[in-house]
Amino acid sequence: MTAPTSFEPRDLLRRMFDAAIASAQPALCLPPHLPQPPKGRTIVIGAGKASAAMAQALEDHWPGPLEGLVLTRYGYEVPCRRIEIAQAAHPVPDEAGLQASQRIARLVTGLTEDDLVIALVSGGGSALLVAPAPGLMLADKQAVNSALLRSGATIAEMNCVRRHLSALKGGRLGALCHPARVVTLLISDVPGDDPRDIASGPTVGDPTTCADALAILERYRVDVPCGVWDVLESGAGESVKPGDPRLARSEVRMITAPQIALETAARVAREAGVAAHILGDSLEGEARDLGLAMAGIARQVAVRGQPFERPCVLLSGGETTVTVRGQGRGGRNVEFLLALAIALDGLPGVHAIAGDTDGVDGAEEIAGAIVTPDTLARAWAQGMAPRKSLEANDGHGFFRALGDSVITGPTLTNVNDFRAILVA
């Protein structure tokens, strides 16, 4: 490594975060993965926070005719010429999402073996692609989503439940495309990059069962409408399984993932003369617990020079959870950071950033925040009690009052959470 150069901690942290987001832009990572045009029609469908930007990148590089419809979050649309962009609510679905999802289903019905379906799928697609299973209403799906978001369930567990309450997720959308060829282009936002968990796997087979979904609801004591229990207990919500002949011509291509974003951020740090260490791209668990653990590692580096010497940056990705018990609005990145700051207790030289690469942490239009050695001192000077803010799950209110929120606006991509702890 080159000799350390002068850097400003806040600036370096933000440059790493911005570089991670830039590396996952569809215009950069989608074109190399496009299939060859078919003999028949090319139909483009999709759902997720990055799906509109993916559609634009596809249009810009597709050599023949195409048509289609993709569904993205409000505010995440980009102009397209041939592919229609619909917008709907996230993380709790709405009527616009229901209408667009039904139109997507009709668009792929009645295709032939000569046709090609390109599915553009990214994080956020689970809430957006909201067509309920037979016997359920939109209100049922809204209630389930809201309850799951507050339950502390992992993203894999939430998506297992969603797959078994949907008319399109869990491979059902892919089955509707049969006998056309289906190529799914994925941007991963989930730990482990499992295709079935990205937007709840609308075009891939799902080995989990209704019994698995029931067990998750019972484990977290999730209060859901009676109709949801009926669908799961009867087995009517069973998903399309791997090996189903309707998915025989379905192919998945992962175009970018959290690890790539972390590697990009690591290069930014090293160019500034700071060693970078990626601790993992799929860290999970309660956000506050991870904050406590990461504070312990940062303290060992700062005080003992173990397992790394300073200056260095500790990078990680993944998706934690927040079990909301207080009056705050949650937000896993700010909850992580607040717990980290409390555990560090003003340790000199340690700064951190955490944010969701889609620009939205929880239900707030804020990506995350920054922690500095004087975070607690500045909070106390304003009369705030950091531990009370944490117990209230009010990380957003805490960092907003300090002016330390990180706001990006719509990033048009989503490769999960980004965390960087700089030990200077």
C-alpha positions as CSV (number, residue, x, y, z in Angstrom):
1,M,0.0,0.0,0.0
2,T,1.2,3.5,-0.7
3,A,2.1,5.8,2.1
4,P,-1.0,7.4,3.7
5,T,-2.1,10.8,2.3
6,S,-4.1,13.5,3.9
7,F,-7.8,13.0,3.8
8,E,-10.9,14.4,5.5
9,P,-12.9,11.6,7.1
10,R,-16.4,12.7,6.2
11,D,-15.4,13.4,2.6
12,L,-13.7,10.0,2.2
13,L,-16.6,8.1,3.7
14,R,-19.1,9.9,1.4
15,R,-16.9,9.3,-1.6
16,M,-16.8,5.6,-0.8
17,F,-20.6,5.5,-0.5
18,D,-21.2,7.4,-3.7
19,A,-18.7,5.1,-5.6
20,A,-20.5,2.0,-4.3
21,I,-23.8,3.4,-5.7
22,A,-22.2,4.4,-9.0
23,S,-20.8,0.9,-9.5
24,A,-24.3,-0.5,-9.5
25,Q,-25.8,1.8,-12.0
26,P,-27.7,-0.3,-14.7
27,A,-26.1,1.8,-17.6
28,L,-22.8,0.4,-16.5
29,C,-23.5,-3.2,-15.5
30,L,-26.5,-4.3,-17.6
31,P,-25.3,-4.1,-21.3
32,P,-22.8,-7.0,-21.0
33,H,-25.5,-9.4,-20.0
34,L,-28.1,-8.9,-22.7
35,P,-29.2,-12.0,-24.7
36,Q,-29.4,-12.3,-28.5
37,P,-32.6,-11.0,-30.1
38,P,-35.2,-13.7,-30.8
39,K,-37.0,-14.8,-33.9
40,G,-40.3,-13.5,-32.5
41,R,-41.2,-10.7,-30.2
42,T,-39.2,-9.2,-27.3
43,I,-41.2,-8.4,-24.3
44,V,-39.7,-6.5,-21.4
45,I,-41.2,-6.7,-17.9
46,G,-39.8,-5.9,-14.5
47,A,-40.2,-4.6,-11.0
48,G,-37.9,-2.9,-8.5
49,K,-36.3,0.3,-7.5
50,A,-33.7,-0.1,-10.3
51,S,-36.1,-1.5,-13.0
52,A,-36.8,1.8,-14.8
53,A,-33.0,2.6,-15.1
54,M,-32.5,-1.0,-16.2
55,A,-35.2,-0.5,-18.9
56,Q,-33.5,2.6,-20.1
57,A,-30.1,0.9,-20.3
58,L,-31.8,-2.0,-22.2
59,E,-33.4,0.3,-24.7
60,D,-30.1,2.1,-25.4
61,H,-28.3,-1.1,-26.3
62,W,-31.0,-3.3,-27.8
63,P,-30.6,-3.8,-31.6
64,G,-34.2,-4.7,-32.5
65,P,-37.8,-4.0,-31.7
66,L,-39.1,-4.4,-28.2
67,E,-42.1,-3.5,-26.0
68,G,-43.0,-3.8,-22.4
69,L,-43.9,-2.5,-19.0
70,V,-41.8,-2.2,-15.8
71,L,-42.9,-1.1,-12.4
72,T,-40.8,1.0,-10.1
73,R,-41.1,3.1,-6.9
74,Y,-42.6,6.6,-7.0
75,G,-39.8,9.0,-8.0
76,Y,-37.6,6.4,-9.5
77,E,-38.8,6.7,-13.1
78,V,-36.6,7.6,-16.0
79,P,-37.6,8.4,-19.6
80,C,-38.0,5.4,-21.9
81,R,-39.1,5.4,-25.5
82,R,-40.6,2.0,-26.0
83,I,-40.9,0.5,-22.6
84,E,-43.7,1.9,-20.4
85,I,-42.7,2.9,-16.9
86,A,-45.3,2.5,-14.1
87,Q,-44.9,3.8,-10.6
88,A,-46.3,2.5,-7.3
89,A,-45.7,2.6,-3.5
90,H,-43.0,1.0,-1.5
91,P,-42.5,-0.6,1.0
92,V,-46.3,-0.9,1.6
93,P,-48.0,-1.6,-1.7
94,D,-50.9,0.4,-3.2
95,E,-53.6,0.2,-5.9
96,A,-51.2,1.5,-8.6
97,G,-48.9,-1.4,-7.9
98,L,-51.8,-3.9,-8.1
99,Q,-53.0,-2.5,-11.5
100,A,-49.6,-2.5,-13.0
101,S,-48.9,-6.0,-11.8
102,Q,-52.0,-7.3,-13.4
103,R,-51.1,-5.6,-16.7
104,I,-47.6,-7.2,-16.6
105,A,-49.3,-10.6,-16.2
106,R,-51.5,-10.0,-19.2
107,L,-48.6,-8.8,-21.2
108,V,-46.8,-12.2,-21.0
109,T,-49.9,-14.3,-21.5
110,G,-50.2,-16.2,-24.9
111,L,-46.5,-15.9,-26.0
112,T,-44.9,-18.5,-28.3
113,E,-41.6,-20.4,-28.3
114,D,-40.1,-17.8,-30.7
115,D,-40.7,-15.0,-28.2
116,L,-38.3,-13.7,-25.6
117,V,-39.2,-12.2,-22.2
118,I,-36.5,-10.1,-20.6
119,A,-37.4,-9.6,-16.9
120,L,-35.6,-6.7,-15.1
121,V,-35.7,-7.5,-11.4
122,S,-34.2,-5.6,-8.5
123,G,-34.8,-4.9,-4.8
124,G,-38.1,-3.4,-4.0
125,G,-39.9,-5.7,-6.4
126,S,-41.6,-7.7,-3.6
127,A,-43.7,-4.8,-2.5
128,L,-44.2,-3.4,-6.0
129,L,-45.3,-6.6,-7.8
130,V,-48.3,-6.9,-5.5
131,A,-50.9,-9.2,-7.3
132,P,-52.5,-11.1,-4.4
133,A,-53.1,-14.8,-4.5
134,P,-56.7,-15.9,-5.2
135,G,-58.8,-15.4,-2.1
136,L,-56.8,-12.3,-0.9
137,M,-57.3,-8.6,-1.4
138,L,-54.8,-5.7,-1.7
139,A,-55.6,-4.8,1.9
140,D,-54.5,-8.2,3.1
141,K,-51.1,-7.7,1.4
142,Q,-50.8,-4.3,2.8
143,A,-51.4,-5.6,6.3
144,V,-48.9,-8.4,5.9
145,N,-46.2,-6.1,4.6
146,S,-46.6,-3.6,7.4
147,A,-46.6,-6.3,10.1
148,L,-43.5,-8.0,8.6
149,L,-41.6,-4.8,8.4
150,R,-42.0,-4.2,12.1
151,S,-41.6,-7.8,13.2
152,G,-37.8,-8.2,13.1
153,A,-38.0,-11.0,10.5
154,T,-35.1,-11.3,8.0
155,I,-35.5,-10.3,4.4
156,A,-35.4,-14.0,3.4
157,E,-38.1,-14.8,5.9
158,M,-40.3,-11.9,4.8
159,N,-39.9,-12.9,1.2
160,C,-40.8,-16.5,1.9
161,V,-44.1,-15.3,3.3
162,R,-44.6,-12.9,0.3
163,R,-44.0,-15.7,-2.2
164,H,-46.8,-17.8,-0.8
165,L,-49.4,-15.0,-0.8
166,S,-48.8,-13.8,-4.4
167,A,-50.2,-14.5,-7.9
168,L,-46.9,-13.6,-9.5
169,K,-43.9,-14.1,-7.1
170,G,-42.4,-17.5,-6.3
171,G,-41.9,-18.4,-10.0
172,R,-45.5,-17.7,-11.0
173,L,-44.6,-14.9,-13.4
174,G,-42.0,-17.0,-15.1
175,A,-44.6,-19.8,-15.5
176,L,-47.0,-17.4,-17.1
177,C,-44.4,-16.7,-19.8
178,H,-44.2,-20.3,-20.9
179,P,-43.4,-21.4,-23.7
180,A,-41.4,-18.2,-24.4
181,R,-37.7,-18.0,-23.4
182,V,-37.2,-16.0,-20.2
183,V,-34.0,-14.2,-19.4
184,T,-34.0,-12.5,-15.9
185,L,-31.5,-9.8,-15.3
186,L,-31.0,-9.4,-11.5
187,I,-29.5,-6.7,-9.3
188,S,-29.1,-8.3,-5.9
189,D,-30.1,-6.5,-2.7
190,V,-30.2,-9.6,-0.5
191,P,-27.6,-11.4,1.6
192,G,-26.2,-14.3,-0.3
193,D,-27.6,-13.1,-3.7
194,D,-30.2,-15.9,-3.8
195,P,-32.4,-15.2,-6.9
196,R,-35.5,-16.5,-5.1
197,D,-35.2,-13.7,-2.5
198,I,-34.6,-10.8,-5.0
199,A,-38.1,-9.3,-5.4
200,S,-39.3,-12.7,-4.0
201,G,-38.2,-14.6,-7.2
202,P,-41.0,-13.9,-9.7
203,T,-39.4,-16.0,-12.4
204,V,-37.4,-18.6,-10.5
205,G,-38.5,-21.8,-8.8
206,D,-39.0,-21.8,-5.1
207,P,-38.3,-24.8,-2.8
208,T,-40.0,-23.3,0.3
209,T,-43.5,-24.2,1.2
210,C,-46.7,-22.8,2.7
211,A,-45.7,-24.6,5.9
212,D,-42.5,-22.6,6.0
213,A,-44.4,-19.3,5.6
214,L,-46.8,-20.3,8.4
215,A,-43.8,-21.1,10.7
216,I,-42.3,-17.7,10.1
217,L,-45.6,-15.9,10.9
218,E,-45.9,-17.9,14.1
219,R,-42.2,-17.5,15.1
220,Y,-42.5,-13.7,15.0
221,R,-46.1,-13.6,16.2
222,V,-47.1,-11.6,13.2
223,D,-50.7,-10.5,13.3
224,V,-52.2,-11.0,9.8
225,P,-55.8,-11.2,8.4
226,C,-57.7,-14.5,8.7
227,G,-57.7,-14.9,4.9
228,V,-53.9,-15.1,5.0
229,W,-54.0,-18.1,7.4
230,D,-56.6,-19.7,5.1
231,V,-54.4,-19.5,2.0
232,L,-51.3,-20.9,3.8
233,E,-53.0,-23.6,5.8
234,S,-54.9,-24.9,2.8
235,G,-51.8,-25.0,0.6
236,A,-53.5,-22.8,-2.0
237,G,-50.5,-20.4,-1.9
238,E,-48.0,-23.0,-2.9
239,S,-45.3,-21.6,-5.2
240,V,-43.8,-22.9,-8.4
241,K,-41.1,-25.4,-7.6
242,P,-37.6,-25.9,-9.2
243,G,-37.8,-28.3,-12.1
244,D,-41.3,-27.2,-13.1
245,P,-41.4,-27.7,-16.9
246,R,-42.9,-24.2,-17.3
247,L,-39.5,-22.8,-16.1
248,A,-37.4,-25.0,-18.4
249,R,-36.5,-22.1,-20.7
250,S,-35.9,-19.6,-17.9
251,E,-32.4,-18.3,-17.3
252,V,-31.1,-16.0,-14.6
253,R,-28.1,-13.6,-15.0
254,M,-26.8,-11.6,-12.0
255,I,-25.6,-8.3,-13.3
256,T,-24.4,-6.7,-10.1
257,A,-24.4,-7.4,-6.3
258,P,-23.3,-5.9,-3.0
259,Q,-19.8,-7.5,-3.1
260,I,-19.0,-5.5,-6.3
261,A,-20.1,-2.2,-4.6
262,L,-17.9,-3.0,-1.6
263,E,-14.9,-3.7,-3.8
264,T,-15.4,-0.4,-5.6
265,A,-15.5,1.5,-2.2
266,A,-12.4,-0.4,-1.1
267,R,-10.5,1.0,-4.2
268,V,-11.5,4.5,-3.3
269,A,-10.1,4.1,0.2
270,R,-6.8,2.6,-1.1
271,E,-6.4,5.4,-3.5
272,A,-6.6,7.8,-0.5
273,G,-3.8,5.7,1.2
274,V,-6.1,3.9,3.6
275,A,-6.2,0.1,3.9
276,A,-9.6,-1.4,3.2
277,H,-10.9,-4.6,4.7
278,I,-14.2,-6.2,3.5
279,L,-15.7,-8.0,6.5
280,G,-18.7,-9.5,4.6
281,D,-21.3,-8.6,2.1
282,S,-24.2,-10.4,3.8
283,L,-24.1,-9.4,7.5
284,E,-27.5,-9.8,9.1
285,G,-29.2,-9.7,12.6
286,E,-30.6,-6.9,14.7
287,A,-29.1,-3.6,13.5
288,R,-28.3,-2.5,17.1
289,D,-26.6,-5.8,17.8
290,L,-24.4,-5.5,14.7
291,G,-23.6,-1.9,15.8
292,L,-22.4,-3.1,19.1
293,A,-20.2,-5.9,17.6
294,M,-18.7,-3.6,15.0
295,A,-17.8,-1.0,17.7
296,G,-15.9,-3.8,19.4
297,I,-13.9,-4.5,16.3
298,A,-13.2,-0.8,15.6
299,R,-12.1,-0.3,19.3
300,Q,-9.6,-3.3,18.9
301,V,-8.2,-1.7,15.8
302,A,-7.9,1.7,17.3
303,V,-6.4,0.7,20.7
304,R,-4.6,-2.6,19.9
305,G,-3.8,-2.4,16.2
306,Q,-5.6,-5.8,15.8
307,P,-6.6,-7.4,13.6
308,F,-5.6,-4.5,11.3
309,E,-3.4,-1.5,11.8
310,R,-4.8,2.1,11.5
311,P,-5.5,3.9,9.3
312,C,-8.0,1.5,7.8
313,V,-11.6,1.2,6.8
314,L,-13.9,-1.7,7.7
315,L,-16.5,-2.3,5.0
316,S,-19.6,-4.5,5.2
317,G,-22.9,-5.0,3.4
318,G,-26.0,-7.0,4.0
319,E,-29.4,-6.3,5.5
320,T,-30.0,-6.1,9.2
321,T,-33.4,-5.9,10.8
322,V,-35.1,-3.5,13.3
323,T,-37.8,-4.8,15.7
324,V,-39.7,-1.6,16.2
325,R,-40.9,-1.2,19.7
326,G,-40.7,2.5,20.2
327,Q,-42.4,5.5,18.6
328,G,-39.7,6.1,16.0
329,R,-39.9,5.0,12.4
330,G,-37.0,2.5,12.5
331,G,-34.4,2.5,9.7
332,R,-31.8,-0.2,10.0
333,N,-28.8,1.9,9.0
334,V,-29.5,4.7,11.4
335,E,-30.3,2.2,14.2
336,F,-26.9,0.5,13.5
337,L,-25.1,3.8,13.6
338,L,-26.7,5.1,16.8
339,A,-25.9,1.8,18.6
340,L,-22.3,2.0,17.2
341,A,-21.9,5.6,18.4
342,I,-23.1,4.8,21.9
343,A,-20.8,1.8,22.1
344,L,-17.8,3.8,20.8
345,D,-18.5,6.5,23.4
346,G,-16.5,9.2,21.6
347,L,-13.5,7.0,20.8
348,P,-11.0,9.4,19.0
349,G,-10.3,8.8,15.3
350,V,-13.3,6.6,14.5
351,H,-15.8,7.8,11.9
352,A,-18.6,5.8,10.2
353,I,-21.2,5.9,7.5
354,A,-24.1,3.6,6.8
355,G,-26.8,3.9,4.2
356,D,-29.1,2.0,1.9
357,T,-27.8,2.1,-1.7
358,D,-31.4,2.8,-2.9
359,G,-31.4,6.1,-1.0
360,V,-34.2,5.0,1.4
361,D,-33.6,3.7,4.9
362,G,-36.8,2.2,6.2
363,A,-39.7,4.4,5.5
364,E,-37.7,7.6,5.3
365,E,-36.4,9.4,2.2
366,I,-33.0,9.4,3.8
367,A,-30.3,6.9,2.9
368,G,-28.5,6.9,6.3
369,A,-26.1,9.0,8.3
370,I,-22.6,9.7,9.4
371,V,-21.1,9.1,12.9
372,T,-18.1,11.1,14.2
373,P,-16.1,11.0,17.4
374,D,-18.1,14.0,18.7
375,T,-21.5,12.6,17.8
376,L,-22.6,12.0,21.4
377,A,-21.1,15.2,22.7
378,R,-23.0,17.3,20.1
379,A,-26.2,15.4,20.9
380,W,-25.8,16.0,24.7
381,A,-25.2,19.7,24.0
382,Q,-28.6,19.8,22.3
383,G,-30.3,18.2,25.2
384,M,-30.8,14.8,23.4
385,A,-30.4,11.5,25.1
386,P,-28.8,9.0,22.6
387,R,-29.9,5.9,24.5
388,K,-33.5,7.1,24.7
389,S,-33.4,7.7,21.0
390,L,-32.2,4.2,20.4
391,E,-34.9,2.6,22.6
392,A,-37.5,4.7,20.7
393,N,-36.1,3.4,17.4
394,D,-35.7,7.0,16.4
395,G,-32.3,7.0,14.7
396,H,-33.6,9.3,11.9
397,G,-34.8,11.9,14.3
398,F,-31.4,11.8,16.2
399,F,-29.2,12.2,13.2
400,R,-31.5,14.7,11.5
401,A,-31.2,17.0,14.6
402,L,-27.4,16.8,14.3
403,G,-27.4,17.6,10.6
404,D,-25.7,14.2,9.9
405,S,-28.3,12.6,7.7
406,V,-27.1,11.3,4.4
407,I,-29.6,12.2,1.6
408,T,-29.0,11.0,-1.9
409,G,-32.4,11.2,-3.5
410,P,-33.5,8.3,-5.8
411,T,-30.3,6.4,-6.7
412,L,-32.0,4.3,-9.4
413,T,-30.3,1.1,-8.1
414,N,-30.3,-1.1,-5.0
415,V,-27.5,-3.4,-3.8
416,N,-28.5,-3.4,-0.2
417,D,-26.9,-1.6,2.8
418,F,-23.4,-0.1,2.8
419,R,-21.4,0.3,6.0
420,A,-17.9,1.8,6.4
421,I,-16.1,2.4,9.7
422,L,-12.9,4.5,9.3
423,V,-10.3,4.2,12.0
424,A,-8.0,7.1,11.3
